[in-house]
Amino acid sequence: MWIRRLAPIFVALLIAAFLLHMAPAGSLGPGWLLLVLAVLGIAWVSWQPTDSQRDDMLPAIAIIISALGLTMLARLSPEHAHKQQLWLLISLGLAIAAGPAFSKFRTLASYKYVWVLGSILLFVLLALFGQEVNGAKLWIRIGPVQYEPIELIKLFIVFFLAAYLAETADVIAHAKPWSIRANLKYLGPLFIGWGLSMAILVFERDLGMATLLLATFAAILYVATRRFDLILGSMTIFGMAAYWAIHHFAYVQRRIAVWHNPFADPLGAGFQASQGYYSLAAGGLLGTGYRMGHPGFIPEVYTDYIYAAWSEEFGAIGAVILLLLYLALVWRVLRIAQMQPDLYTRLLAIGLACIIGFQVFIIVGGVIGLFTLTGITLPFMSYGGSSLVANFLLIALVWAMSGRSRALIR
């Protein structure tokens, strides 16, 4: 039983060891730190109820993608690679510490309005004390540490939406679209989540995170109610707000202009995007080889454009393999949702799958030019402590939700 349970994490750690062995000498922290990370990974999977069976591929895939990201960071910026290892240490530690609480994940539904209040409080703190980076106010600094509250807000919103819709989905589904009173009665609290995405767009000028929250909100709402009119109305109003932001925020206007034609100003505003396209083109099918490309020409390559750096050195085949890993992760979370006996857990799992899936779609789509680039991170790959912590907690929660009684399985 223990061999079968630990097999996926051992395979993941072997893959991680192989990848990190290729890193340039001195680009990673001391060997003992890597050993501690490996021990924490094993401890994370080992510390689970013995009377249940979980999807142990979830933590394994998360660790493999994190190793891919750390391998690229070691090549691109040893300084950020060292910091990312410390954040990995914190993320795994928090995932282990949160394990007992996550095993009782259904109790999260009892605090649905706490998640809303927490989101509003974080948003207010961000508006008052947030630091502006590249035109968007996303960070709060506490001493030497910077944290991005939006990473927690997106989880809190999913917790609230799943709990609220589990109680009201039937009523909302059967309410007539033209019954204003019935819709306002039950949709008022629900649209707080949608309103937060609008507020982020307008006040923080973060089009990427606003789009991520809206897409997740729309997906959960549609799965729960099958009300296409609500989805269409939400997207219409959001589109109008986005149109307004485009014409009132110079930061958003620059992003749109660069998306339309980055080569109009290749040494100025379009430099990052154009270098990203050159990097993608240089990779071709098989890539230049690890440490053989020149992704360092891309500004902020370790955050916004790590997908382009990976694609240059590992080619289109490597890029597809990375996307397949994300697809496997999202698919397994959706399969967990499908197996749940209650609506709340299904909606919660679907919302968490949407966070990962839409985030990958938005950032990869921006890098390859399908739409304007946004400042969100590629989960587990990009440098970013707040993103890493939030995503490992997300996986830890879904992993707990995947547990099934061994007696029932037999």
N, C-alpha and C positions, 0 to 999 in steps of 0.2 A: 504493500500500500504506500509506504513512504517513498519507495523508489519511483513509483508511478507519479506520485505527487510532486516530487522534486526534479523529475527528469526534464521538464520544459525549462525550469530556471537554470539548471546546470548547463543545458545546451545553449541557452541565451548567454550565460557567463563565459562559456568557451568561445562563442562568436565575438563577444565583447573583448575578450583577451586577445584574440587574433587581430581584431581591428586596431586596438590601442597599441599593439606591438609595432604597428607600422608608423606610429606617430613619431615626429622628429625628436631626437634626443633632447631631454630637458624641457620639452613643451608641456609635459604633464607634471603633476605634483609628485611627492615621494611615493615609493612603492607601497608603503604601509597604508597610505590613504586609499589606494585602489583596492588593497586587500580588505580594508574595512568596508568599502562599498560592496564588495562581493559578499562579505559575511552578512551585511545588512540585507542584501537581496535574498539570500538563503533564509535568513531569519524571518523576513516578511512573509514568504510563502509557507514556511514551517509553522508559523504561529496562526493556526486556523483551527476551528472546531474539528475534532477527530470523527464526529458522527455525521459529518456532511462532506459532500464532494463539490469542489468549486472549479470554475474554468481557469486552470492554472496557466493557460496560454496568455491570458490578459497581462499579468505582470511580466511575463517573459518577453512579449512583443514590445511592451513599453521600455524595457531595459535594452533590448536590441536597438530600437530607434534612438534611445539616449546615447548608446555607444557610438552609433553612426554620427550623431551630432557632435559628440565630444571629440571624435576622430577628426572631423572637419575643423572644429574650433582649435584643436592643437596645431593644425597646419596653418590656420589663418591668423590666430592671435593667441599665443601661449598665455598671455595675461588673462584673457577671458576664459580660456580653458581651465586655468587654476581656479578661478572664481566659480565656474560652472560645476567643478567637482565638489566644492563646498556646498553649493546649492543642491546637488544630488544627495549629498550626505544629509542635509536638512530635510529634503523631500522624502527620502526613504525612512528617516527617523519619524517624521510626522505620519507617514502612511502606517508604520508599525504601531505608533501610539494611538492612532485613531481607529485601529482595527476593532477593539471591543465595542466602541460606540457604533461603528458602521455595521457591526453584526446585528444591531437593533435598528436598522435603517428605517423601518416603518414608523418609528417614533418621531422621525423628522417631520411627518405630516402634521403632528400636533402643534408645531411651532410656525405654521405657515405665515402668520402676520409678523412674527419675529424676523423672518428672512426679508420681508419687505422693509421693515423698519431699519434693519441692518444695512440693506442696500441704499436706502435714502441717506442714512447717516454717513456711510462711506462716500456717497456722492457729494454730500455737503462738505465734508472734510476735503475732498478733492477740489471742489470749487473754491474753497477758502484758502487752502494751503498747498494746492497742487503746483508743481513746477512744469513750465512749458518746455517741451522738447520738440524741435522740428515743426513748430506751428500748432501742436496739440498739447493740451494740459492733461497729462496722464499719470504723473508720478507724485508720490509723497515721500519726502526724505525724512528719515529719523536717524540722526547722527550720520554715520558713514553708510547707512543702508537706505537704498531706494526701493520702494514697493509700488506696484501698480494695482490699486484697489479694484479696477475693472475686472481683474482675474477672479476675485472673490464674488463680485457683484453678479457675474454671469452664472455662477453656481447657485447663488442665493435665489436668483430669479427662477431658475429651473425648479428648485425646491418648492418655491411658492406656487408656481403654475401647476405642477403635478398634484400638489395637495388640494388646491382650490378646485381644479377641474375634476378631480376624482369625486368630489362632493356634488358638483353642479353640472356635470357634463350632460346628463339626460335632460335637465330643464333647459339648458342653453340650446341643445340639439333640436328640441321640439318647439322652441319659441319661434314665432313667425318673424321674418325679417322686418315687416312693417309695424310690428308691435314694439314701439319705442319704449314704453314703460317696462315691459317684461325684459327687454334686452338691457336697458340701463340698470335694472335692479340687480342682475346677475353678472353683467359684464363690466360694471364700474370698477370693482376691485381688480378684476382680471387685467384691465387695460393699464393698470399701474406699471406692469412689466413693459408694456409697449410704450408707455409714456416715458419710462426711464431711458429706453433706447433713443427716443426723440430728444430727450434732454441732453444725452451724451453727444448726439449729433450737433445740436444747436450750441451748447455751452462749452463742450470740450473739443469740438471740431474733429471728432474721431469717427470718420465715416465708416471705417472698417469694423470697429466694435459695435457701432450702432446697427450695421447691416447684419452682423452675426447674431445679435440679440433679437432683432426682428425676425430673421429667418428661423431661429429656434422657437421663438414665440408662436410664429405662424404654423410651424410643423406640429407642435404639441396641441395647439388649438384645433387644427384640422383633424388630427388623429382622434381627439376626444369627442368632437362634435360633428364632424363631416359638414361644417357650415362654410361653404366656399365663399359666400357673400361676405362673411367676416374677414376672411383672408384678403379678398379683393379690396375691401374697404380700407383695411389696415395698410396694405401696400400702396394704395392710391394716396392716402394722406402722407405716408412716409416719403413717397416719391415727390410730392409737393414740397415737403420740408427739405428734402435733398436738393431740389431745384432752387429753393430759396437760399440754401447754404452755398451752393455753387456761385450764386450771383452776389453774395455778401461777404464771403470769407476768401481773402486772397490766397490763403494756404490751400483751400480746396480747389480754387481756380487754377493754381499752379499744378496741382496733381492732375487735373483733367487735361490741361494743356500738354503736359509731358506725356500723358497717355496717348493723346491724339498724334503727337509728333515729337518724340524725344530728340530727334536729330535736327530739329529747328534751332536748338541751343545745346549742342553736344558737349560743350565745355562749361556750361552753366547749369541751369535747372535740369536739363535732360541728361547730364553726365552719368548719374547712377543708373538710370533705365537703359541708356544706350550701351554702357559697359556690361550690364546684365545680359542684353541681347547678344553682344559679342561673345560673352562667356558661354551662353547656351549654344551658339553656333559653333564655337571652337570645340565643344565636346563631341559633336557628331553622334555616331551610333555607339561607339565603344569607349569614348572619353580619351583624354590625354594621359590618364594615369594619375594615381595619387601623388601629389606634390610636383606634378609635371605641368600643371596649367598655370594660369595667371589670374585667378579670381581676386587677388588682392587689389586689383585696380578698381574694384567696385567699392564705393564708400559704404560703410556700415554693412559690409558683406556678411558678418557673423550674426546679424539679426534679420533684416528685411530680405536679404538675398542669399541666404545659405543654400536655398534650393538651386539657385543658379550655379553656385560654387560646386555643389555636389554633382550637378549635371555636367559641368565642364570636365571634371576629372574622372567621372564614372560613366559618362555618356547617357544616351537616351535609355539604354538598357538598365543602367543603374538607377536612373530617375524613375523608370517604370517599376523596378523592384521596390523602391522606397514607397511609391504610391500604393503598391499592392500590400505592403505592410500596414499602411494606414487603412486600406480597404478591409484587410483582415480584422483589424482592431474594431472598426465601426461595425462590421458584419457580426462579429461575435457579441458585441453589446446589443445589437438589434435582436439577435437570436435569444439572448438572455431576456430581453423585453417580451419576446413572443412566448416564452415559457412561464411567465409570471401568472399566478392565478387571480390577482386583483388589479384593478384599473390604476390605482395609484402607483404601484411599482412599475407597471408597464410604461406609464407616462414618464416616470422619473428616468427610467433607462433610455427611453427614446430621446428625451431631452438631453441627456448626457452624451448620447451618440451623436446628436445634432451638433453639439458644441465642438466635438472633435472634427466631425466630417465637414461642417460648413467652414470651420477655421482653416482646414487644409485647402478646401476649394477656393476660398477667398484669397489666401496668400499665394498659392501656386498660380491661380488665374491671373493675379496681378503681376507676378514675375514674368509669365510668358506672354502677357499683353492682352489677355481676354477682356480685362477691364482695368480701371485705374488701381494702382498699387495702394495698399493701406498699410498702416503701421503695426498690424497684429503679427504675432510670432507663429512660426511653424512648430506645432506641438512637439516637444521633446528634442527637437533638432536645433532650433535657434537659441542663441544665448539669451538668458533671461531668467532670473531666480523666481520672480513672482509667477511667471507662466509655468515653470517647472514644478513648483510646489502645488499649484492649483491642479495641474494635469495629473500628477501622481496621486493626489487626494481623490480626484475623479476616478482614476483606475481602481484605487483601493476600495472606493464605495461600490462601484459596479461589480468588482470581484466578490465583495461580500454579498451582493444581491444575487450572484450566480449560484450560491450554495443550495444544494439539494440534499435531503436526507438520504443517507446510504441505505437505510431500510426500505425507502420507497423505490430507490433505483433497482434494488434487488427484486 
